[in-house]
Amino acid sequence: MSSLVSAMTMPRCPCAFVDLKVPDKLYRDVIRLPETALYGGDRVYAVVEDRLSECKVDVIAYEGSNVIVRGDIADGDTVLATQISGIGNGLLVREEGAPPLRPRPAVRDL
């Protein structure tokens, strides 16, 4: 017996319960992030050597409080998941609970 049910064989009583199987959509080369990681609808920030690096992304879908995106995010990249004001490329950051960062010495031209 087929697991698909046509509209003609569905019970017509509004109080009836039915089981319905709907196949999920398969997305390739995407990452699921908290929606709070998305800035301006098309950017996320990866952490590279304790500094933020802007990554352009395309939103593929929303899934509850998450967003599914495709873009220049490498496997294993750490992505900022918190909304902060004054965000931008090169902003010095550290993971919550990590020891304080020591600023790198400024490079001087001689």
C-alpha positions as CSV (number, residue, x, y, z in Angstrom):
1,M,0.0,0.0,0.0
2,S,1.3,3.4,-0.9
3,S,2.3,5.9,1.8
4,L,0.9,8.7,-0.3
5,V,-2.7,9.7,0.2
6,S,-4.7,11.5,-2.4
7,A,-7.1,14.3,-1.5
8,M,-10.0,12.0,-2.5
9,T,-9.1,9.4,0.2
10,M,-8.5,11.8,3.0
11,P,-11.0,11.9,5.8
12,R,-13.3,14.8,5.5
13,C,-14.0,15.2,9.2
14,P,-12.2,18.3,10.6
15,C,-11.5,16.4,13.8
16,A,-9.7,13.5,12.1
17,F,-6.0,12.9,12.6
18,V,-3.9,11.7,9.8
19,D,-0.2,10.8,9.3
20,L,1.5,12.7,6.5
21,K,5.0,12.2,5.3
22,V,6.6,15.1,3.5
23,P,10.2,14.6,2.2
24,D,12.7,17.2,3.4
25,K,14.4,19.4,0.9
26,L,18.1,18.7,0.5
27,Y,20.5,21.6,0.5
28,R,24.1,21.3,-0.6
29,D,27.1,23.4,0.4
30,V,25.2,25.3,3.1
31,I,25.6,26.1,6.7
32,R,22.9,26.5,9.4
33,L,23.5,29.3,11.8
34,P,21.5,31.1,14.4
35,E,19.5,33.9,12.8
36,T,21.4,36.3,15.1
37,A,24.6,35.6,13.1
38,L,23.1,37.4,10.0
39,Y,23.9,41.1,9.5
40,G,22.1,43.2,6.9
41,G,20.4,40.1,5.4
42,D,23.5,39.1,3.5
43,R,26.6,39.0,5.7
44,V,28.1,37.0,8.5
45,Y,31.4,37.5,10.3
46,A,34.0,34.7,10.6
47,V,36.7,34.9,13.3
48,V,40.2,34.8,11.7
49,E,43.2,35.1,14.1
50,D,41.0,36.9,16.8
51,R,39.6,39.4,14.3
52,L,36.3,39.6,12.4
53,S,36.3,39.0,8.7
54,E,33.1,39.8,6.7
55,C,31.7,37.0,4.6
56,K,28.9,37.6,2.0
57,V,26.2,35.0,2.0
58,D,23.0,34.1,0.2
59,V,20.1,33.1,2.5
60,I,18.7,29.8,1.2
61,A,16.0,29.2,3.9
62,Y,14.9,30.0,7.4
63,E,14.4,27.1,9.9
64,G,12.8,28.3,13.1
65,S,15.4,30.6,14.8
66,N,18.1,29.4,12.4
67,V,19.1,30.6,8.9
68,I,20.5,28.4,6.2
69,V,23.1,30.2,4.1
70,R,25.6,29.6,1.3
71,G,28.7,31.7,1.0
72,D,32.5,31.9,1.5
73,I,32.5,30.2,4.9
74,A,35.0,27.4,5.2
75,D,34.4,24.1,7.0
76,G,35.6,24.7,10.6
77,D,35.4,28.5,10.5
78,T,34.2,30.1,13.7
79,V,31.3,32.4,13.0
80,L,30.1,35.2,15.3
81,A,26.6,34.3,16.4
82,T,25.8,37.5,18.5
83,Q,24.5,40.8,17.3
84,I,26.9,43.6,18.3
85,S,27.0,47.3,17.5
86,G,29.9,48.8,15.7
87,I,30.7,45.6,13.9
88,G,33.2,45.6,11.0
89,N,36.2,43.9,9.4
90,G,39.2,43.6,11.7
91,L,37.4,44.1,15.0
92,L,39.3,42.3,17.7
93,V,37.2,39.6,19.4
94,R,37.6,36.7,21.8
95,E,35.4,33.7,22.7
96,E,33.3,34.1,25.8
97,G,35.2,32.6,28.7
98,A,38.6,32.9,26.9
99,P,41.4,34.8,28.6
100,P,41.7,38.5,27.7
101,L,43.5,39.2,24.4
102,R,46.8,41.0,24.3
103,P,46.7,43.6,21.5
104,R,49.3,43.1,18.9
105,P,52.0,45.8,18.9
106,A,51.6,48.4,16.3
107,V,53.9,48.3,13.3
108,R,55.9,51.5,12.8
109,D,57.4,52.7,9.6
110,L,61.1,53.7,10.0
